[in-house]
Amino acid sequence: MQTLTDFLPAWLPTGASLAQLIASVTVVALALHVILGACAYTIWLERRLSAWMQDRVGPNRVGPFGLLQPIADGLKFFMKEDYTPNHVDKGLFTIAPALLAIPSLIGFVVIPWGGILDLSTIPFLGLTGQVKIVGADVNIGVVYMLAIASLSVYGVAIGSWASNNKFAFLGGLRASAQIISYEIPMGVCMLAVILMCGSFTPGGIIAGQQANVWNIFQQPLTAILFYACMLAETNRLPFDLAECESELVGGYHVEYSSMRFALFFLAEYFNMIAGSALFVVLFLGGWSVNPFGAFLPWDLPLVGGLPLIVAQIGVMAGKTFLVVSLGIALRWTLPRFRFDQLMRLAWEGMIPTALLILTCTAVFVYFGITQWMWAGSLLCLIIVWFVGPRLPKSASPNAKIGMLGSRFSPA
């Protein structure tokens, strides 16, 4: 009797490998479409949340509560003229939005949205074995995310250069310097988490937090640094110096219109969602619901049927939604940095602090006292608090000039 595998090409894997391939392709397809829709409604969420914070109404005309506003905005982008100025480099000008959007679209594939699905629990299929609910279960998952995030600078730099506009060029220079600078502390914070959990895979990091305590409680200072770097990598306020309207009109995408501008816009929100999902994996236990697994040994099991997988995906989506909402709230809470303050924060503040945290984590792991890592984070904070102000710093551009007879230089 012939089976389905008899009709498949010889180069396709069989058995458990084929089941995992089908599951991975399904996860990628579903996650891609869900997150694309979530990008549109994250814009709606930002507009509604900012309106609530500023005591306004927000979008409320198109559909109930303005829920059809993202569809109207998308149609508007499609119907606008796709204008290419005469003074631009047309080839690079056209390809730049894709170079920014593609890395943001492929970064999420290593995020484990659930645990392991037991195929034997699905009725009427007669399947056996287990599959992981992840797009690509690679053994360097978090490093892959960091590498993909670094590729976004090429789209920004090429788009600003090809625009042949001074405001776009300045925005591209700012974005390049910002992304390169904040990648360093972000990568060091990732190394501290990897060292703490002993795994490069997102699934292994989640398992390490389930067996102990969520990393946000063990390494709170690392979580704060990583979240700030994530906002800087995605050009979100207070780090949006590359496109600030008060200085650069529109920044690196000032010459773009129609769907090419929309690609820049969507890539920002897609990066924000993917970065928030990575933050959930690294510090909030992924799909875990018990932040103190070492003291309260109860949590969602790793392996189960479809109801369990749906619950795990719901937990991941809920946590990601909360982290995205925090980023939106920060946009309307904190003022924008000046660019020299932005660079000083990275090179004189975040990078030394991240290296101090990594050193402290290595010491705690070497002596086998990782359960006291929260005390190490507190120690790092005390060192930064007392030693930081005494370190040599570059000259401040805001230094007050002494004037004869003034209160700064009394005669």
C-alpha positions as CSV (number, residue, x, y, z in Angstrom):
1,M,0.0,0.0,0.0
2,Q,1.4,3.3,-1.0
3,T,1.7,6.3,1.4
4,L,2.0,10.0,0.9
5,T,5.8,9.8,1.2
6,D,5.9,7.5,-1.9
7,F,4.8,10.5,-4.1
8,L,7.3,13.0,-2.7
9,P,10.6,13.9,-4.4
10,A,13.6,11.8,-3.4
11,W,15.5,14.9,-2.2
12,L,12.9,15.7,0.5
13,P,13.5,14.4,4.0
14,T,11.2,11.7,5.4
15,G,9.8,10.7,8.7
16,A,10.4,13.1,11.6
17,S,12.5,15.4,9.5
18,L,9.6,15.8,7.0
19,A,7.2,16.5,9.8
20,Q,9.5,19.2,11.3
21,L,9.9,20.8,7.8
22,I,6.2,21.0,7.3
23,A,5.7,22.5,10.8
24,S,8.5,25.0,10.3
25,V,7.1,26.2,6.9
26,T,3.6,26.5,8.5
27,V,5.0,28.5,11.4
28,V,6.9,30.8,9.1
29,A,3.9,31.4,6.8
30,L,1.5,32.0,9.7
31,A,3.8,34.2,11.7
32,L,4.7,36.3,8.6
33,H,1.1,37.0,7.8
34,V,0.1,37.6,11.4
35,I,3.0,40.0,12.1
36,L,2.3,41.8,8.9
37,G,-1.2,42.4,10.1
38,A,0.1,43.2,13.5
39,C,2.3,45.9,12.0
40,A,-0.7,47.7,10.6
41,Y,-2.6,47.5,13.9
42,T,0.5,48.5,15.9
43,I,0.3,51.8,14.1
44,W,-3.4,52.0,15.1
45,L,-2.4,51.1,18.7
46,E,0.2,53.9,18.7
47,R,-2.2,56.5,17.5
48,R,-4.9,55.4,20.0
49,L,-2.5,55.1,22.9
50,S,-0.8,58.5,22.2
51,A,-4.3,60.1,21.9
52,W,-5.2,58.7,25.3
53,M,-2.0,59.9,26.8
54,Q,-2.5,63.4,25.3
55,D,-6.2,63.5,26.2
56,R,-7.3,63.4,22.5
57,V,-9.7,61.1,20.6
58,G,-7.4,59.5,18.0
59,P,-8.6,57.7,14.8
60,N,-12.3,57.0,15.3
61,R,-14.1,57.7,12.0
62,V,-13.2,54.6,9.8
63,G,-14.9,51.6,11.4
64,P,-15.7,51.1,15.1
65,F,-13.1,52.6,17.3
66,G,-11.2,53.4,14.0
67,L,-10.3,49.7,13.5
68,L,-10.4,50.1,9.7
69,Q,-8.0,53.1,9.8
70,P,-5.0,50.9,8.9
71,I,-6.8,49.5,5.9
72,A,-7.6,53.1,4.7
73,D,-4.0,54.1,5.3
74,G,-2.7,51.2,3.2
75,L,-5.1,52.0,0.4
76,K,-3.9,55.6,0.5
77,F,-0.3,54.5,0.2
78,F,-1.2,52.3,-2.8
79,M,-3.0,55.1,-4.6
80,K,-0.4,57.8,-4.0
81,E,2.0,58.6,-6.9
82,D,5.3,56.7,-6.7
83,Y,7.5,59.6,-7.6
84,T,11.2,59.3,-8.3
85,P,13.1,62.6,-8.3
86,N,15.5,63.3,-11.2
87,H,18.5,63.9,-9.1
88,V,18.6,60.5,-7.3
89,D,20.5,57.3,-8.1
90,K,17.5,55.4,-9.5
91,G,18.8,51.9,-9.0
92,L,20.0,52.3,-5.4
93,F,17.0,54.5,-4.6
94,T,14.6,51.7,-5.7
95,I,16.4,48.9,-3.9
96,A,17.0,50.6,-0.6
97,P,13.5,50.1,0.9
98,A,13.8,46.3,0.1
99,L,17.2,46.1,1.7
100,L,15.6,47.5,4.9
101,A,12.4,45.5,4.8
102,I,13.9,42.1,4.0
103,P,16.1,41.7,7.1
104,S,13.1,42.8,9.3
105,L,11.0,40.1,7.6
106,I,13.4,37.2,8.2
107,G,14.6,38.0,11.7
108,F,11.6,36.4,13.6
109,V,12.1,32.9,12.2
110,V,14.2,31.7,15.2
111,I,11.7,32.9,17.7
112,P,10.0,29.9,19.4
113,W,6.3,30.8,19.6
114,G,5.5,27.6,21.4
115,G,7.0,24.4,22.8
116,I,6.8,21.0,21.2
117,L,3.7,19.6,19.5
118,D,2.9,15.9,20.0
119,L,1.5,14.8,16.6
120,S,-0.1,11.7,18.1
121,T,-2.6,14.0,20.0
122,I,-4.1,15.3,16.7
123,P,-7.1,13.1,15.8
124,F,-7.8,11.7,12.3
125,L,-4.3,12.1,11.0
126,G,-2.6,9.0,12.4
127,L,0.7,10.8,12.8
128,T,3.4,10.1,15.4
129,G,6.5,12.0,16.6
130,Q,7.0,15.5,17.8
131,V,7.7,18.9,16.1
132,K,9.0,22.2,17.5
133,I,6.9,25.3,17.0
134,V,9.6,27.5,15.5
135,G,10.5,28.6,12.0
136,A,14.2,27.5,12.2
137,D,15.7,25.7,15.2
138,V,19.3,26.8,14.6
139,N,21.8,26.4,17.4
140,I,22.9,30.0,17.2
141,G,19.4,31.6,17.2
142,V,20.1,34.7,19.2
143,V,23.3,35.4,17.3
144,Y,21.3,35.1,14.1
145,M,18.9,37.8,15.4
146,L,21.8,40.1,16.2
147,A,23.3,39.6,12.8
148,I,20.0,40.2,11.0
149,A,19.4,43.4,13.0
150,S,22.8,44.7,11.9
151,L,21.9,44.4,8.2
152,S,19.2,47.0,8.4
153,V,21.8,49.8,8.4
154,Y,22.6,49.0,4.7
155,G,19.0,49.9,3.6
156,V,19.2,53.2,5.6
157,A,22.6,54.1,4.4
158,I,22.0,53.3,0.7
159,G,18.6,55.0,0.7
160,S,20.0,58.2,2.2
161,W,23.0,58.2,-0.2
162,A,20.9,57.5,-3.3
163,S,18.5,60.3,-2.4
164,N,21.2,62.9,-3.1
165,N,19.6,65.2,-0.4
166,K,21.5,66.8,2.4
167,F,18.8,66.1,5.0
168,A,18.6,62.4,3.9
169,F,22.4,62.1,3.9
170,L,22.7,63.5,7.4
171,G,19.9,61.2,8.6
172,G,21.7,58.2,7.0
173,L,25.0,59.2,8.7
174,R,23.2,59.4,12.1
175,A,21.4,56.1,11.6
176,S,24.6,54.3,10.7
177,A,26.6,55.7,13.6
178,Q,23.7,54.9,16.0
179,I,23.1,51.3,14.9
180,I,26.8,50.5,14.9
181,S,27.2,52.1,18.4
182,Y,24.2,50.4,20.0
183,E,24.9,47.0,18.5
184,I,27.9,46.7,20.8
185,P,26.1,46.9,24.2
186,M,23.2,44.9,22.8
187,G,25.5,42.1,21.8
188,V,27.3,42.2,25.2
189,C,23.9,42.0,27.0
190,M,23.0,39.0,24.9
191,L,26.4,37.4,25.8
192,A,25.5,37.9,29.5
193,V,22.2,36.1,29.1
194,I,23.8,33.3,27.0
195,L,26.5,32.8,29.7
196,M,23.8,32.7,32.4
197,C,21.6,30.2,30.6
198,G,24.4,28.2,28.9
199,S,22.7,28.0,25.6
200,F,22.7,29.9,22.2
201,T,19.2,28.7,21.2
202,P,16.1,30.6,22.2
203,G,14.5,27.4,23.3
204,G,17.4,26.6,25.6
205,I,17.2,30.1,27.1
206,I,13.5,29.7,27.8
207,A,14.2,26.3,29.4
208,G,16.9,27.8,31.6
209,Q,14.4,30.4,32.9
210,Q,11.7,27.8,33.5
211,A,14.1,25.9,35.7
212,N,15.2,28.9,37.7
213,V,13.9,32.5,37.6
214,W,13.1,34.8,34.7
215,N,16.1,36.7,33.6
216,I,14.4,40.1,34.2
217,F,14.6,39.3,38.0
218,Q,18.1,37.8,37.8
219,Q,19.6,40.5,35.5
220,P,17.4,43.6,35.7
221,L,20.1,46.0,34.7
222,T,20.9,43.8,31.6
223,A,17.2,43.9,30.7
224,I,17.1,47.7,30.9
225,L,20.2,48.1,28.8
226,F,19.0,45.6,26.2
227,Y,15.6,47.3,25.9
228,A,17.2,50.7,25.5
229,C,19.5,49.3,22.8
230,M,16.5,47.7,21.1
231,L,14.7,51.1,20.9
232,A,17.9,52.6,19.4
233,E,18.3,49.8,16.9
234,T,14.7,50.4,15.7
235,N,15.0,54.2,15.6
236,R,12.3,54.7,18.2
237,L,12.0,57.7,20.4
238,P,14.0,58.9,22.3
239,F,16.5,57.6,19.8
240,D,14.9,58.7,16.5
241,L,17.7,61.2,15.6
242,A,17.9,59.8,12.1
243,E,14.4,61.0,11.1
244,C,13.6,63.8,13.6
245,E,11.3,66.3,11.8
246,S,12.5,69.3,13.8
247,E,16.0,69.0,12.4
248,L,16.1,66.8,9.2
249,V,12.5,67.3,7.8
250,G,12.0,63.6,7.5
251,G,15.5,62.1,7.6
252,Y,16.7,59.3,5.4
253,H,13.3,58.7,3.7
254,V,12.5,62.4,3.0
255,E,12.6,61.8,-0.8
256,Y,10.4,58.7,-0.8
257,S,6.7,58.4,-1.4
258,S,3.9,55.8,-1.9
259,M,4.7,52.2,-1.1
260,R,8.5,52.7,-1.0
261,F,8.0,55.1,1.9
262,A,5.5,52.6,3.4
263,L,8.2,49.9,3.4
264,F,10.4,52.1,5.5
265,F,7.5,52.7,7.8
266,L,6.5,49.1,8.1
267,A,10.1,47.9,8.6
268,E,10.3,50.0,11.7
269,Y,7.3,48.4,13.3
270,F,8.3,44.9,12.1
271,N,11.7,45.4,13.8
272,M,9.9,46.6,16.9
273,I,7.7,43.5,17.1
274,A,10.6,41.1,16.4
275,G,12.8,42.9,18.9
276,S,10.0,42.8,21.5
277,A,9.6,39.0,20.9
278,L,13.3,38.6,21.4
279,F,13.2,40.5,24.6
280,V,10.3,38.2,25.8
281,V,12.5,35.2,25.0
282,L,15.6,36.5,26.7
283,F,14.1,38.1,29.8
284,L,10.4,37.2,30.3
285,G,10.6,33.4,30.0
286,G,9.1,33.1,26.5
287,W,5.8,31.2,26.7
288,S,6.4,30.5,30.4
289,V,3.8,31.7,32.8
290,N,5.6,31.1,36.1
291,P,8.4,33.7,36.8
292,F,9.7,31.8,39.8
293,G,10.1,28.2,38.5
294,A,12.8,27.3,41.0
295,F,10.4,28.1,43.9
296,L,7.0,27.3,42.4
297,P,7.6,24.3,40.2
298,W,4.5,24.7,38.0
299,D,4.4,25.9,34.5
300,L,3.0,25.1,31.0
301,P,4.5,21.8,30.0
302,L,7.0,21.7,27.1
303,V,5.3,18.9,25.2
304,G,1.6,18.7,24.5
305,G,-1.3,18.8,22.1
306,L,-2.9,21.6,20.1
307,P,-4.6,23.3,23.0
308,L,-1.3,23.6,24.9
309,I,0.4,25.0,21.8
310,V,-2.4,27.6,21.3
311,A,-2.0,28.6,25.0
312,Q,1.8,29.0,24.6
313,I,1.4,31.1,21.5
314,G,-1.2,33.2,23.3
315,V,1.2,33.8,26.2
316,M,4.0,34.8,23.8
317,A,1.7,37.1,21.8
318,G,0.4,38.8,25.0
319,K,3.9,39.4,26.4
320,T,5.1,40.8,23.1
321,F,2.0,43.1,23.0
322,L,2.9,44.5,26.4
323,V,6.5,45.1,25.5
324,V,5.5,46.9,22.3
325,S,3.0,49.0,24.2
326,L,5.7,50.0,26.6
327,G,7.9,51.2,23.7
328,I,4.9,53.2,22.4
329,A,4.3,54.8,25.8
330,L,8.0,55.7,26.1
331,R,7.8,57.6,22.8
332,W,5.2,60.0,24.2
333,T,6.9,60.2,27.6
334,L,10.6,60.9,27.1
335,P,12.1,63.8,25.2
336,R,14.4,63.2,22.3
337,F,18.1,63.1,22.9
338,R,20.6,65.5,21.2
339,F,22.9,63.5,18.9
340,D,26.1,64.1,20.9
341,Q,24.2,62.9,24.0
342,L,23.1,59.8,22.1
343,M,26.7,58.9,21.2
344,R,28.0,59.7,24.7
345,L,25.3,57.5,26.2
346,A,26.4,54.5,24.1
347,W,30.2,54.9,24.3
348,E,30.6,56.4,27.8
349,G,27.7,54.8,29.5
350,M,26.1,51.6,28.0
351,I,29.2,49.9,26.6
352,P,31.3,50.1,29.9
353,T,28.2,49.1,31.9
354,A,27.5,46.1,29.6
355,L,31.1,44.9,29.9
356,L,31.0,45.2,33.7
357,I,27.8,43.1,33.7
358,L,29.4,40.5,31.4
359,T,32.4,40.3,33.7
360,C,30.2,40.0,36.8
361,T,28.1,37.3,35.1
362,A,31.3,35.3,34.2
363,V,32.5,35.4,37.8
364,F,29.1,34.2,39.2
365,V,29.0,31.4,36.6
366,Y,32.5,30.3,37.3
367,F,31.8,30.0,41.0
368,G,28.5,28.3,40.4
369,I,26.4,30.9,42.3
370,T,24.1,32.1,39.4
371,Q,21.1,31.9,41.7
372,W,22.5,35.1,43.3
373,M,23.0,36.9,40.0
374,W,20.4,39.5,41.1
375,A,22.9,40.6,43.8
376,G,25.6,40.8,41.0
377,S,23.3,43.2,39.1
378,L,22.8,45.3,42.2
379,L,26.6,45.3,42.7
380,C,27.1,46.5,39.1
381,L,24.6,49.3,39.6
382,I,26.4,50.4,42.8
383,I,29.7,50.4,40.9
384,V,28.2,52.5,38.1
385,W,26.6,54.9,40.5
386,F,29.8,55.7,42.4
387,V,32.6,55.1,39.9
388,G,30.9,56.5,36.7
389,P,30.9,60.1,37.7
390,R,34.6,59.9,38.6
391,L,35.7,58.6,35.2
392,P,37.3,61.0,32.7
393,K,34.7,62.3,30.2
394,S,34.9,64.3,27.0
395,A,34.4,68.0,27.1
396,S,30.7,69.0,27.4
397,P,29.3,71.3,24.6
398,N,27.1,72.8,27.3
399,A,29.9,74.0,29.5
400,K,29.0,77.5,30.9
401,I,31.4,80.3,29.8
402,G,32.6,82.5,32.6
403,M,31.7,86.1,32.1
404,L,33.1,89.0,34.2
405,G,30.4,90.1,36.7
406,S,28.0,87.2,36.0
407,R,27.0,84.6,38.6
408,F,29.2,82.0,36.9
409,S,32.3,84.2,37.2
410,P,31.7,86.7,40.0
411,A,34.1,89.6,40.2
